[in-house]
Amino acid sequence: MELKQVEKISKALSDVNRLKLLQYMQKNQGKVECTRACNLLDLAQPSISHHIKKLVESGLINQHKIGRNYNYSLNHEVWDNYILRLQNL
């Protein structure tokens, strides 16, 4: 993993709302539905979309479209590589 990717992931993890979302996903088999994320964070939908976009762009979560809705899942490979890279700094 390149340092640029480590930086991008680190920035994505620097917001408490994104951490809450990731924590919820970890407790729920690594998945969350977009509608559940809105209820979980008690934020407006555009704010939720912004936070999710940052997590998707960093590679920490994957986006899956099912009909008109989106579901998200943790990208365990990226997590593992990120942790390994941090350990080897």
C-alpha positions in Angstrom: 0.0 0.0 0.0 1.4 3.4 -1.0 1.7 6.2 1.5 -0.8 8.3 -0.5 -3.4 5.6 0.2 -2.5 5.5 3.9 -3.0 9.2 4.0 -6.4 9.0 2.3 -7.5 6.3 4.7 -6.2 8.2 7.7 -8.1 11.3 6.7 -11.3 9.3 6.2 -10.9 8.0 9.8 -10.5 11.5 11.2 -14.2 12.2 11.6 -16.2 10.9 14.6 -19.4 10.3 12.4 -17.4 8.1 10.0 -16.0 6.2 13.0 -19.5 5.7 14.4 -20.6 4.3 11.0 -17.6 1.9 10.8 -18.2 0.8 14.4 -21.8 0.0 13.6 -20.8 -1.9 10.5 -18.3 -3.9 12.5 -21.0 -4.9 15.0 -23.4 -5.9 12.2 -21.4 -8.4 10.1 -19.6 -5.5 8.3 -22.7 -4.2 6.5 -25.1 -1.3 6.7 -27.9 0.0 4.5 -28.0 3.6 3.5 -31.4 4.2 5.3 -30.0 2.7 8.5 -27.0 5.0 8.3 -29.3 8.0 8.3 -31.1 6.8 11.4 -27.8 5.8 13.1 -26.0 9.2 12.8 -28.9 11.5 13.2 -27.6 13.7 10.4 -29.2 15.0 7.2 -29.1 12.7 4.2 -26.6 14.9 2.3 -24.2 14.8 5.3 -24.5 11.0 5.4 -23.8 10.8 1.7 -20.7 12.9 2.2 -19.3 10.7 4.9 -20.1 7.5 3.1 -18.5 8.9 -0.1 -15.2 9.6 1.8 -15.2 6.0 3.2 -15.9 4.6 -0.3 -13.2 6.8 -1.9 -10.6 5.7 0.7 -11.5 2.0 -0.1 -12.5 1.2 3.5 -16.0 0.3 2.4 -17.6 -1.1 -0.7 -20.8 0.2 -2.3 -23.4 -2.2 -3.7 -26.6 -1.0 -5.5 -29.7 -3.1 -4.9 -32.6 -1.7 -6.8 -32.9 1.9 -5.8 -31.0 1.5 -2.6 -27.3 1.2 -1.7 -25.8 -1.2 0.8 -22.2 -0.9 2.1 -19.8 -3.5 3.4 -16.4 -3.3 5.0 -13.4 -3.9 2.7 -11.4 -6.2 4.9 -8.5 -6.5 2.4 -7.9 -2.7 2.6 -8.3 -2.7 6.4 -5.7 -5.5 6.7 -3.2 -3.8 4.3 -3.7 -0.4 6.1 -3.0 -1.9 9.5 0.0 -3.8 8.2 1.4 -0.7 6.5 1.0 1.3 9.8 2.9 -1.4 11.7 5.8 -1.2 9.2 6.2 2.6 9.2 
